[in-house]
Amino acid sequence: MQTYSLLLATIILLTVAALCVYVTHSSQNTLDSQKNSVLYQLDTYVSNKNDAITNMVDELAGSPTKMENMRNYMSLRPDQYFDYISNIWSEYRADINFASSLRTLFSTYPDLEAVYLNLEEFDTYLKADRINLNGKQLAKPFPEVKGFHLMRVISDQYTGQTLGELYAVFSEDAALGNQRAALAENGLNAFIYDNAGSRIFTANHQVTTEEVRTLDERLQHDQSIQFLDKRYEVQQIEASSRTPIIILASRQVFWRKVLWYYAIILTIGLLLIGILLVILNRTFKRYTKQVDLIVEATQVVGDGNLKERIDTELVQAELHDIATAINFMISSLDRYIEDIYTLEIKQRDAHMRALQSQINPHFLYNTLEYIRMYALSRQQDELADVVYAFSALLRNNIDQSKTTTLEKEISFCEKYVFLYQMRYPDQFAYKLDVAPAISKTEIPKFIIQPLIENYFVHGIDYSRQDNAISVKAYQENGQIVIQVTDNGKGMSPDRLAEVQAKLEAPDVEMVQSIGLRNVHERLKSFYGDSYQMLITSTLGAGTQITLRFDPKEGFDV
C-alpha cells in the first residue's frame, strides 16, 4: 500500500507542476492577446479620428470662403453675422451658417465631445460641445485640452501662414470600446502621443505619476523607455497615422493572478492526495477482507462440501466476478451428474413433440377429409362444404408462412364468412372483391380476417335480416386500398375517438379491439410511414375501416 500511496502522490504532484506551467503559459498568451486587441482597437480608432479631424478642418476652413465665414463668426456680433449670412443667401442661395456646420459635426460624429477653434488673430477662442452646439467664445489664454484629443493646424491656403489650430476631443470610452473592462482586469495601461510627443490619451490604472512624467519627457526627447521594463511588459507601436501607442502590462498584476491560480491548483492537489490516500487505505482493507472470504469458501469446497457458496453481496469489482465464477463452477459440479441423466430424457421429449407437431395436423386433415367424403356419399353437400371450409381455415392457421397474397387472404376470409353464414342463414349478406391487377400482391397474413371478426363479434345485429359486410381491395394513386364496410351497430363519436386514441397509444390493452390493434401494429411495422388506417363510424348505421399502404415485395414480416 505504501508503494501505491507514494506513486499516487508523485503523479498528483507532477500533475500540479504541469498545470502550473500550463497556467503560466496560458495566462501569458491571454495577456499578449489582450494587449494586441487593445493596440488594434486604439490604432483603428486613432486612424479613424485622424480622418475625422481632417474632414472637420475641410468642413470649417477648407476654402477662402469658409475661412472668411469662420472669421466673421468669431468677430461679428450675432446680428451682424446674421445679416452677413442673409446677404450670402440672397445673392448666392448658399447656407454658410457656421453654427450649422458645428452642429453637423456633432451629429456626424457621435463620439465627438468638444471642438476648440483657436485663431491667432483673435483675443478669444471658440469652444463648442454637446451643451453649446453653436459654440461659445472664451477669453484667452488658450487652456490645456483634456481627454483624448487630436489637433490640426489651420493655414492660409495661398501663403501657407499658420492661422490657428483646431482641436477635436473624442470620447475615451469610444476609444477603448469593449476593451475598457479588460484593461483594469489584466493590469493594462494605454498611452497615446502625438507627433510632437505630447500625450493625447491616457488609460492608467497602475502607472505612478512620476513614471508618467518621466515617460512624457523621454518621448518628447525621443529617448528610450526601457526604465519601465522592470515593472511592466512594454509594447509600443506607431499607428498608421504615425502616432505612438504604448501599452504597459503590470507584472505585479500578472503574477498576482498567476500565483492565485497556483494556490488553487496546489490546494486542490493536496486535498486530492489526502482524499485518495484515505480511500486507498479503506479500499485495501476491504479488498483484503474480500480475498480472505473467497479463500475460506474455496477451502470448504475443497473439503467436499459442494453446497458451499461465496456471498457475492460481500465482494465487489473484479472480486465479485471471480466469486461469481467460482459459485458457477461449484454449481456446475453439483449439477453435473443430474444433467447427464436428464439430458437424454429431455432430448427424447423434444423429439416426440416434434413428431407430434407433424402427426397431429395430418391426422386432423385426414379425419376432416374423411368426414367430408362421408358427407358427400350421404348427399350432405352443405355439410361437406362446411367441413371443407373449416379444413381450409385450419390449414391456413397452421401454415408457418408470414406473408400471403391478397387473393389468398380474400379467399381465406370468404371461407371464414361462409362458416358464419352457415351458423346464421338468411341473416346477412357479404361480398369480397379484389382487383385482378393487385391480386398477387404480397401482404402480411391475417390483416383482413380480424377486421371481419370484429364485425361478427361487436357489430352485427342478429335481430335484423338485412345485415351486410363487404371487403374491397383495389389500387388508387399507386397505393393498395383495402376497405371493410358494414351496416352494423356502429360507434358513437366518443367511442370512435377512444378506439383511435388507443390504437396510437403504446402498451394499451384494448379488450374489445385486440384484433384491430394487432393489425394496426403489424401493418405499421411492415409498411412504415406509407401505411394509414382510417376508421369512420356512425352509431346505428355501420362502420368502415380503410387501410392504405404502398405495395412492398420481398419483405418478411
MIPATI-583192 format. One record per residue (C-alpha): x, y, z; residue number from 1; residue in three letters. Coordinates in steps of 0.1 Angstrom, whole numbers, plus 5000, padded with zeros to 4 digits. Each point is the difference from the previous one (the first is absolute). Example, Ala and Ser with C-alpha at 12.3 -4.5 7.8 and 13.67 -1.06 7.14 Angstrom:
MIPATI-583192
> 5123  4955  5078  1  ALA $
> 5014  5034  4993  2  SER $
This chain:
MIPATI-583192
> 5000  5000  5000  1  MET $
> 5029  5024  5008  2  GLN $
> 5013  4995  4964  3  THR $
> 4966  5009  4985  4  TYR $
> 4996  5030  5023  5  SER $
> 5035  5013  4991  6  LEU $
> 4993  4995  4963  7  LEU $
> 4966  5017  5002  8  LEU $
> 5014  5030  5018  9  ALA $
> 5029  5003  4975  10  THR $
> 4976  4999  4971  11  ILE $
> 4977  5027  5015  12  ILE $
> 5030  5023  5009  13  LEU $
> 5013  4996  4964  14  LEU $
> 4966  5008  4987  15  THR $
> 4998  5031  5022  16  VAL $
> 5034  5012  4987  17  ALA $
> 4989  4994  4964  18  ALA $
> 4968  5019  5007  19  LEU $
> 5020  5029  5014  20  CYS $
> 5022  5002  4970  21  VAL $
> 4970  4998  4977  22  TYR $
> 4982  5027  5020  23  VAL $
> 5030  5023  4997  24  THR $
> 5003  4995  4963  25  HIS $
> 4963  5003  4995  26  SER $
> 4998  5032  5021  27  SER $
> 5029  5015  4980  28  GLN $
> 4983  4992  4967  29  ASN $
> 4968  5015  5013  30  THR $
> 5018  5031  5010  31  LEU $
> 5018  5003  4967  32  ASP $
> 4967  4995  4982  33  SER $
> 4983  5027  5021  34  GLN $
> 5029  5024  4994  35  LYS $
> 4997  4995  4962  36  ASN $
> 4963  5005  5002  37  SER $
> 5004  5033  5018  38  VAL $
> 5027  5011  4976  39  LEU $
> 4978  4991  4970  40  TYR $
> 4970  5018  5015  41  GLN $
> 5019  5032  5007  42  LEU $
> 5019  4999  4967  43  ASP $
> 4967  4997  4981  44  THR $
> 4984  5027  5020  45  TYR $
> 5028  5025  4997  46  VAL $
> 5001  4994  4962  47  SER $
> 4963  5006  4997  48  ASN $
> 5001  5031  5022  49  LYS $
> 5030  5014  4980  50  ASN $
> 4978  4997  4969  51  ASP $
> 4972  5016  5019  52  ALA $
> 5019  5031  5012  53  ILE $
> 5014  5004  4964  54  THR $
> 4964  5001  4988  55  ASN $
> 4991  5025  5027  56  MET $
> 5027  5024  4990  57  VAL $
> 4989  4997  4964  58  ASP $
> 4963  5005  5011  59  GLU $
> 5008  5032  5020  60  LEU $
> 5030  5015  4983  61  ALA $
> 5006  4981  4968  62  GLY $
> 4997  5030  4977  63  SER $
> 5006  5038  5001  64  PRO $
> 4962  5005  5001  65  THR $
> 4997  4977  5030  66  LYS $
> 5030  5017  5017  67  MET $
> 4983  5034  4995  68  GLU $
> 4967  4985  5014  69  ASN $
> 5019  4987  5031  70  MET $
> 5017  5033  5007  71  ARG $
> 4967  5019  4997  72  ASN $
> 4983  4975  5024  73  TYR $
> 5027  5008  5026  74  MET $
> 5003  5037  4994  75  SER $
> 4965  5013  4992  76  LEU $
> 4971  5005  5024  77  ARG $
> 4972  4974  4996  78  PRO $
> 4977  5025  4982  79  ASP $
> 5028  5011  4977  80  GLN $
> 5009  4963  4992  81  TYR $
> 4963  4993  4993  82  PHE $
> 4999  5029  4975  83  ASP $
> 5032  4986  4984  84  TYR $
> 4987  4965  4994  85  ILE $
> 4966  5014  4989  86  SER $
> 5017  5020  4973  87  ASN $
> 5019  4970  4989  88  ILE $
> 4968  4980  4998  89  TRP $
> 4982  5028  4981  90  SER $
> 5029  5003  4975  91  GLU $
> 5012  4964  4996  92  TYR $
> 4973  4979  5015  93  ARG $
> 5027  4984  5022  94  ALA $
> 4995  4991  5037  95  ASP $
> 5034  5007  5016  96  ILE $
> 4988  5003  5037  97  ASN $
> 5031  4990  5020  98  PHE $
> 4979  4989  5029  99  ALA $
> 4982  4975  4977  100  SER $
> 5034  4987  4990  101  SER $
> 5009  4994  5037  102  LEU $
> 4967  4983  5007  103  ARG $
> 5006  4978  4969  104  THR $
> 5034  4989  5014  105  LEU $
> 4984  4988  5033  106  PHE $
> 4972  4981  4982  107  SER $
> 5025  4984  4975  108  THR $
> 5024  4988  5027  109  TYR $
> 4980  4986  5031  110  PRO $
> 5032  4996  5020  111  ASP $
> 5011  5036  4995  112  LEU $
> 4999  5018  5034  113  GLU $
> 5014  5035  4993  114  ALA $
> 5016  5022  4973  115  VAL $
> 5025  5028  5007  116  TYR $
> 5007  5027  4974  117  LEU $
> 5031  5021  5008  118  ASN $
> 5008  5027  4975  119  LEU $
> 5031  5021  5007  120  GLU $
> 4985  5033  4988  121  GLU $
> 4973  5000  5026  122  PHE $
> 5002  5005  5038  123  ASP $
> 4974  4973  5005  124  THR $
> 4996  4964  4990  125  TYR $
> 4969  4980  4992  126  LEU $
> 4988  4970  5019  127  LYS $
> 4971  4978  4988  128  ALA $
> 4987  4970  5018  129  ASP $
> 4968  4980  5003  130  ARG $
> 4986  5025  5024  131  ILE $
> 5009  5030  4979  132  ASN $
> 4997  4987  4965  133  LEU $
> 5003  5035  4984  134  ASN $
> 5032  5006  5018  135  GLY $
> 5010  5026  5027  136  LYS $
> 5028  5025  4998  137  GLN $
> 5023  5001  5030  138  LEU $
> 5029  5023  5009  139  ALA $
> 5036  4989  4995  140  LYS $
> 5024  4986  5011  141  PRO $
> 4991  4967  4983  142  PHE $
> 4998  4972  5026  143  PRO $
> 5016  4965  4999  144  GLU $
> 4976  4977  4983  145  VAL $
> 4990  4970  5021  146  LYS $
> 4988  4965  4988  147  GLY $
> 5007  4982  4968  148  PHE $
> 5006  5028  4975  149  HIS $
> 5015  5006  4966  150  LEU $
> 5013  5033  4985  151  MET $
> 5003  5014  4966  152  ARG $
> 5017  5032  4989  153  VAL $
> 4978  5025  4980  154  ILE $
> 5021  5016  4973  155  SER $
> 4994  5027  4974  156  ASP $
> 4996  4981  4967  157  GLN $
> 5019  5026  4980  158  TYR $
> 5029  5010  5022  159  THR $
> 5002  4969  5022  160  GLY $
> 5001  5022  5031  161  GLN $
> 4987  4984  5032  162  THR $
> 4968  5016  5011  163  LEU $
> 4991  4978  5030  164  GLY $
> 4991  4965  5011  165  GLU $
> 4969  4978  5001  166  LEU $
> 4997  4976  5029  167  TYR $
> 4975  4971  5001  168  ALA $
> 4993  4982  5032  169  VAL $
> 4986  4964  4997  170  PHE $
> 4985  4976  5025  171  SER $
> 5026  4979  5019  172  GLU $
> 4974  4973  5005  173  ASP $
> 4995  4998  4962  174  ALA $
> 5038  4999  4995  175  ALA $
> 5003  4969  5022  176  LEU $
> 4967  4984  4988  177  GLY $
> 4994  4967  5017  178  ASN $
> 5036  4998  5012  179  GLN $
> 4996  5024  5029  180  ARG $
> 4990  4973  5026  181  ALA $
> 5028  4978  4988  182  ALA $
> 5026  5027  5006  183  LEU $
> 4993  5002  5038  184  ALA $
> 4995  4963  5004  185  GLU $
> 5033  4991  4983  186  ASN $
> 5021  5029  5014  187  GLY $
> 5003  5017  4966  188  LEU $
> 5008  5037  4995  189  ASN $
> 4997  5018  4967  190  ALA $
> 5016  5033  4989  191  PHE $
> 4998  5018  4966  192  ILE $
> 5023  5028  4990  193  TYR $
> 4999  5024  4970  194  ASP $
> 5029  5006  4976  195  ASN $
> 5014  5027  5023  196  ALA $
> 5002  4976  5030  197  GLY $
> 4970  5015  5018  198  SER $
> 4977  4975  5017  199  ARG $
> 4965  5001  4985  200  ILE $
> 4985  4970  5017  201  PHE $
> 5004  4982  5033  202  THR $
> 4984  4968  5014  203  ALA $
> 5021  4996  5032  204  ASN $
> 4994  4975  5029  205  HIS $
> 5034  4992  5015  206  GLN $
> 5026  5024  4986  207  VAL $
> 5011  5026  5025  208  THR $
> 5000  5037  4994  209  THR $
> 5038  5001  5000  210  GLU $
> 5002  4972  4975  211  GLU $
> 4975  5018  4977  212  VAL $
> 5019  5033  5003  213  ARG $
> 5033  4982  4991  214  THR $
> 4983  4982  4971  215  LEU $
> 4987  5033  4986  216  ASP $
> 5035  5016  5003  217  GLU $
> 5018  4971  4983  218  ARG $
> 4975  4999  4971  219  LEU $
> 5002  5037  4995  220  GLN $
> 5038  4997  4997  221  HIS $
> 4998  4967  4980  222  ASP $
> 5018  4980  5027  223  GLN $
> 4997  4963  5010  224  SER $
> 4973  4990  5025  225  ILE $
> 5017  4968  5012  226  GLN $
> 4998  5013  5036  227  PHE $
> 4964  4986  5000  228  LEU $
> 5011  4964  4992  229  ASP $
> 5006  4992  5037  230  LYS $
> 4963  5005  5010  231  ARG $
> 4982  4996  4967  232  TYR $
> 5000  4981  4967  233  GLU $
> 5003  5027  4975  234  VAL $
> 4985  4998  4965  235  GLN $
> 5003  5031  4977  236  GLN $
> 4989  5005  4965  237  ILE $
> 4997  5029  4976  238  GLU $
> 4964  5003  4988  239  ALA $
> 4992  5003  4963  240  SER $
> 4998  5038  5006  241  SER $
> 5036  4999  5014  242  ARG $
> 4985  5005  5035  243  THR $
> 5019  4981  5027  244  PRO $
> 4978  4976  5021  245  ILE $
> 5015  4984  5031  246  ILE $
> 4985  4971  5020  247  ILE $
> 5014  4993  5035  248  LEU $
> 4990  4967  5016  249  ALA $
> 5007  4999  5038  250  SER $
> 5022  4970  5009  251  ARG $
> 4987  5002  5036  252  GLN $
> 4964  4996  4989  253  VAL $
> 5010  4972  4976  254  PHE $
> 5019  4980  5027  255  TRP $
> 4973  5007  5026  256  ARG $
> 4975  4983  4978  257  LYS $
> 5023  4971  4991  258  VAL $
> 5010  4994  5036  259  LEU $
> 4963  4999  5009  260  TRP $
> 4995  4973  4974  261  TYR $
> 5031  4982  5014  262  TYR $
> 4984  5001  5035  263  ALA $
> 4967  4986  4988  264  ILE $
> 5017  4972  4980  265  ILE $
> 5023  4991  5029  266  LEU $
> 4972  5000  5025  267  THR $
> 4979  4978  4978  268  ILE $
> 5030  4977  4995  269  GLY $
> 5007  4996  5037  270  LEU $
> 4963  4994  5008  271  LEU $
> 4999  4974  4972  272  LEU $
> 5031  4983  5014  273  ILE $
> 4984  4999  5035  274  GLY $
> 4967  4987  4987  275  ILE $
> 5015  4974  4978  276  LEU $
> 5023  4987  5027  277  LEU $
> 4970  4995  5024  278  VAL $
> 4981  4983  4972  279  ILE $
> 5030  4978  4991  280  LEU $
> 5004  4990  5036  281  ASN $
> 4964  4990  5004  282  ARG $
> 4999  4983  4966  283  THR $
> 5030  4978  5009  284  PHE $
> 4986  4990  5033  285  LYS $
> 4966  4990  4984  286  ARG $
> 5019  4983  4971  287  TYR $
> 5019  4978  5025  288  THR $
> 4969  4990  5019  289  LYS $
> 4983  4990  4967  290  GLN $
> 5030  4979  4989  291  VAL $
> 4999  4982  5034  292  ASP $
> 4963  4993  4995  293  LEU $
> 5006  4984  4966  294  ILE $
> 5030  4979  5013  295  VAL $
> 4979  4987  5029  296  GLU $
> 4971  4989  4977  297  ALA $
> 5024  4982  4976  298  THR $
> 5015  4981  5029  299  GLN $
> 4966  4988  5011  300  VAL $
> 4992  4989  4964  301  VAL $
> 5034  4982  4999  302  GLY $
> 4989  4980  5030  303  ASP $
> 4971  4986  4980  304  GLY $
> 4971  5023  5008  305  ASN $
> 4986  5009  4966  306  LEU $
> 4970  5019  5016  307  LYS $
> 5024  5028  5012  308  GLU $
> 4996  5033  4982  309  ARG $
> 5018  5034  5002  310  ILE $
> 4977  5028  5011  311  ASP $
> 5004  5023  4970  312  THR $
> 4984  5029  5019  313  GLU $
> 5031  5002  5021  314  LEU $
> 5025  5003  4970  315  VAL $
> 5004  5028  4974  316  GLN $
> 5015  5008  4967  317  ALA $
> 5022  4973  4984  318  GLU $
> 4998  4979  5032  319  LEU $
> 4962  4999  4994  320  HIS $
> 5007  4986  4966  321  ASP $
> 5024  4974  5014  322  ILE $
> 4975  4990  5028  323  ALA $
> 4972  4997  4974  324  THR $
> 5022  4978  4978  325  ALA $
> 5009  4978  5030  326  ILE $
> 4964  4997  5010  327  ASN $
> 4991  4991  4965  328  PHE $
> 5027  4974  4998  329  MET $
> 4989  4984  5033  330  ILE $
> 4963  5000  4989  331  SER $
> 5011  4984  4967  332  SER $
> 5018  4972  5018  333  LEU $
> 4970  4995  5023  334  ASP $
> 4976  4997  4971  335  ARG $
> 5023  4980  4977  336  TYR $
> 4988  4965  5008  337  ILE $
> 4963  5010  4999  338  GLU $
> 5005  5018  4967  339  ASP $
> 5016  4969  4984  340  ILE $
> 4969  4979  5008  341  TYR $
> 4973  5025  4992  342  THR $
> 5015  5012  4967  343  LEU $
> 4991  4969  4981  344  GLU $
> 4965  5001  5014  345  ILE $
> 4995  5036  4989  346  LYS $
> 5013  4992  4966  347  GLN $
> 4975  4971  4996  348  ARG $
> 4971  5022  5011  349  ASP $
> 5010  5027  4976  350  ALA $
> 5002  4974  4972  351  HIS $
> 4965  4987  5009  352  MET $
> 4985  5035  5000  353  ARG $
> 5015  5006  4966  354  ALA $
> 4985  4968  4987  355  LEU $
> 4966  5009  5015  356  GLN $
> 5000  5034  4984  357  SER $
> 5003  4983  4967  358  GLN $
> 4977  4971  5006  359  ILE $
> 4971  5019  5017  360  ASN $
> 4993  5024  4970  361  PRO $
> 5001  4972  4975  362  HIS $
> 4977  4979  5022  363  PHE $
> 4975  5030  5002  364  LEU $
> 5001  5006  4963  365  TYR $
> 4995  4963  4992  366  ASN $
> 4971  4998  5025  367  THR $
> 4983  5031  4986  368  LEU $
> 5005  4988  4965  369  GLU $
> 4984  4966  5010  370  TYR $
> 4970  5019  5015  371  ILE $
> 4996  5021  4968  372  ARG $
> 5001  4969  4978  373  MET $
> 4976  4982  5022  374  TYR $
> 4976  5031  4999  375  ALA $
> 5002  5000  4962  376  LEU $
> 4993  4962  4999  377  SER $
> 4968  5008  5020  378  ARG $
> 4990  5029  4977  379  GLN $
> 5008  5025  5028  380  GLN $
> 5016  5025  4977  381  ASP $
> 4995  5030  5023  382  GLU $
> 5017  4981  5029  383  LEU $
> 5028  4990  4976  384  ALA $
> 5005  5037  4991  385  ASP $
> 5001  5010  5037  386  VAL $
> 5026  4973  5007  387  VAL $
> 5021  5011  4970  388  TYR $
> 4999  5036  5010  389  ALA $
> 5010  4992  5036  390  PHE $
> 5028  4977  4988  391  SER $
> 5013  5029  4978  392  ALA $
> 4999  5024  5029  393  LEU $
> 5019  4975  5021  394  LEU $
> 5027  4995  4974  395  ARG $
> 5004  5037  4996  396  ASN $
> 5003  5006  5038  397  ASN $
> 5026  4972  5004  398  ILE $
> 5020  5012  4970  399  ASP $
> 5032  5017  5013  400  GLN $
> 5003  5024  4971  401  SER $
> 5000  5036  5011  402  LYS $
> 4988  5016  4967  403  THR $
> 4973  4991  4975  404  THR $
> 4984  5016  4969  405  THR $
> 4970  5022  5000  406  LEU $
> 4981  4973  4980  407  GLU $
> 5007  4973  5026  408  LYS $
> 4992  5023  5029  409  GLU $
> 4966  5008  4985  410  ILE $
> 4994  4963  4992  411  SER $
> 5008  4992  5036  412  PHE $
> 4976  5027  5013  413  CYS $
> 4973  4988  4976  414  GLU $
> 5001  4965  5016  415  LYS $
> 5000  5016  5035  416  TYR $
> 4968  5020  4991  417  VAL $
> 4985  4969  4984  418  PHE $
> 5002  4982  5033  419  LEU $
> 4982  5028  5018  420  TYR $
> 4973  5000  4973  421  GLN $
> 4995  4963  5006  422  MET $
> 4994  5008  5037  423  ARG $
> 4977  5030  4993  424  TYR $
> 4983  4993  4966  425  PRO $
> 4979  5027  4984  426  ASP $
> 5012  5026  5026  427  GLN $
> 5028  5018  4981  428  PHE $
> 5015  5004  4965  429  ALA $
> 5036  5004  4991  430  TYR $
> 5022  5010  4970  431  LYS $
> 5038  4996  4998  432  LEU $
> 5018  5014  4970  433  ASP $
> 5036  5006  4990  434  VAL $
> 5012  5018  4969  435  ALA $
> 5018  4976  4976  436  PRO $
> 5029  5024  4996  437  ALA $
> 5010  4996  5037  438  ILE $
> 4988  4965  5007  439  SER $
> 5036  4987  5001  440  LYS $
> 5013  5028  5023  441  THR $
> 5018  4986  5031  442  GLU $
> 4985  5011  5033  443  ILE $
> 5004  4989  5037  444  PRO $
> 4976  4971  5008  445  LYS $
> 4969  5006  5021  446  PHE $
> 4995  5037  4994  447  ILE $
> 4965  4998  4987  448  ILE $
> 4984  4971  5020  449  GLN $
> 5004  5018  5034  450  PRO $
> 4980  5030  4986  451  LEU $
> 4972  4977  4988  452  ILE $
> 5001  4981  5033  453  GLU $
> 4995  5034  5018  454  ASN $
> 4968  5005  4980  455  TYR $
> 4986  4965  5010  456  PHE $
> 5010  5005  5037  457  VAL $
> 4991  5037  5005  458  HIS $
> 4982  5014  4970  459  GLY $
> 4973  4976  4987  460  ILE $
> 4964  5002  5012  461  ASP $
> 4986  4965  5000  462  TYR $
> 4965  5013  5004  463  SER $
> 5001  5015  4965  464  ARG $
> 4998  4982  4967  465  GLN $
> 5018  5026  4979  466  ASP $
> 5035  4998  5014  467  ASN $
> 5027  5004  4974  468  ALA $
> 5038  5002  4998  469  ILE $
> 5023  5006  4971  470  SER $
> 5037  4999  4994  471  VAL $
> 5016  5018  4970  472  LYS $
> 5037  5001  4991  473  ALA $
> 5011  5023  4972  474  TYR $
> 5028  5023  4989  475  GLN $
> 4998  5038  5003  476  GLU $
> 5028  5025  4992  477  ASN $
> 5026  4972  5002  478  GLY $
> 4988  4988  5034  479  GLN $
> 4982  4969  5010  480  ILE $
> 4966  5008  5016  481  VAL $
> 4980  4974  5020  482  ILE $
> 4965  5010  5012  483  GLN $
> 4979  4980  5025  484  VAL $
> 4965  5015  5001  485  THR $
> 4970  4988  5020  486  ASP $
> 4965  5013  5010  487  ASN $
> 5002  4988  5036  488  GLY $
> 4996  5017  5033  489  LYS $
> 5027  5026  4994  490  GLY $
> 5016  5022  5027  491  MET $
> 4993  5033  5017  492  SER $
> 5025  5028  4993  493  PRO $
> 5014  4997  5036  494  ASP $
> 5005  4962  4996  495  ARG $
> 5016  5005  4966  496  LEU $
> 5024  5026  5014  497  ALA $
> 5009  4976  5028  498  GLU $
> 5007  4972  4976  499  VAL $
> 5022  5022  4978  500  GLN $
> 5019  5014  5030  501  ALA $
> 5007  4965  5014  502  LYS $
> 5013  4989  4966  503  LEU $
> 5027  5026  5001  504  GLU $
> 5008  4997  5037  505  ALA $
> 5029  4976  5010  506  PRO $
> 4994  4970  5021  507  ASP $
> 4962  5005  5004  508  VAL $
> 4978  4970  5005  509  GLU $
> 4970  5001  4977  510  MET $
> 4977  4972  5011  511  VAL $
> 4974  5007  4973  512  GLN $
> 5024  5008  4972  513  SER $
> 5030  4978  5006  514  ILE $
> 4998  4987  4964  515  GLY $
> 4997  5035  4986  516  LEU $
> 5031  5011  5020  517  ARG $
> 5019  4969  4989  518  ASN $
> 4993  5008  4963  519  VAL $
> 5009  5037  5005  520  HIS $
> 5034  4992  5017  521  GLU $
> 5010  4973  4975  522  ARG $
> 4992  5022  4969  523  LEU $
> 5017  5030  5016  524  LYS $
> 5031  4979  5006  525  SER $
> 4999  4984  4965  526  PHE $
> 4992  5031  4978  527  TYR $
> 5014  5028  5021  528  GLY $
> 4989  5036  4993  529  ASP $
> 4981  4991  4969  530  SER $
> 4973  4981  5021  531  TYR $
> 4968  5017  5011  532  GLN $
> 4969  4987  5018  533  MET $
> 4968  5021  4998  534  LEU $
> 4970  4990  5021  535  ILE $
> 4966  5017  4994  536  THR $
> 4969  4989  5018  537  SER $
> 4964  5012  5007  538  THR $
> 4980  4986  5029  539  LEU $
> 4973  4978  4987  540  GLY $
> 5012  5003  4963  541  ALA $
> 5032  4980  4998  542  GLY $
> 5038  5003  4999  543  THR $
> 5026  5003  4972  544  GLN $
> 5037  4992  5005  545  ILE $
> 5023  5011  4972  546  THR $
> 5036  4987  4998  547  LEU $
> 5025  5018  4977  548  ARG $
> 5037  4991  4993  549  PHE $
> 5026  4999  4973  550  ASP $
> 5005  4965  4984  551  PRO $
> 5031  4983  5013  552  LYS $
> 5016  4969  4986  553  GLU $
> 5024  4975  5015  554  GLY $
> 4999  5013  5036  555  PHE $
> 4994  4977  5029  556  ASP $
> 4976  5010  5028  557  VAL $
